Amino acid sequence: MKEKVRIAVLVSGGGTNLQALIDAKLKYGDIRIVISNRKDAYALTRAENAGIKGVYIPKEGFEETLIDILNEEGIEVIVLAGFLRILSADFCRRYDERIINIHPSLIPSFCGDGFYGLRVHEAALAKGVKVSGATVHFVNEIPDGGRIIAQKAVEVKDDDTPETLQKRIMQEAEWVILPQATDKVCKEIMENERV
Ligand code: GRF
């Protein structure tokens, strides 16, 4: 039996996408560690409840510490699941096509600088789109600019608020496609890189 691909999940907040990854019981990936840039992130409690190692990294020297931990753990894939910190271009190049992010719109709509959290859904409603959704993509030095791995469309309803739209997109799209896309990437690594 080939060893599963070693994953680190980076978080900053509530961690519902982390929970979806845990609950999915990935076939090809193994979540070895959850790393947060916020000490009080509920995502760290979710990790603990699932028996997964959780680590908080403070702001000072964040990326240096992160790289050390990733190396120690032999991490091959990094999943950003509600991680609210921009990673440097150097870091992105080091892990080219190995960093996965979930964005709550259909890229290239409502993405890039400044589009995070409720702002994404406010912009979608202001534009009057009838369909929005979520995108899983690789991370490069351009915000939300890396290769798209998976997308799922979600209906926008006439009486939606940013909050209701956000919730529907999470339930119907994000929690579905993030585990699927992560496993797909891990499967490819397993097939191409494991002997
Ligand atoms: C999600 O909407 C995700 O698309 C975005 O940040 C949010 C994280 O939520 N990148 P959670 O911490 O996974 O609950």
Residues whose N, C-alpha, C, O or C-beta is under 5 A from the ligand:
A	BS01	GRF	G13 G14 G15 T16 N17 L18 A81 G82 I102 H103 P104
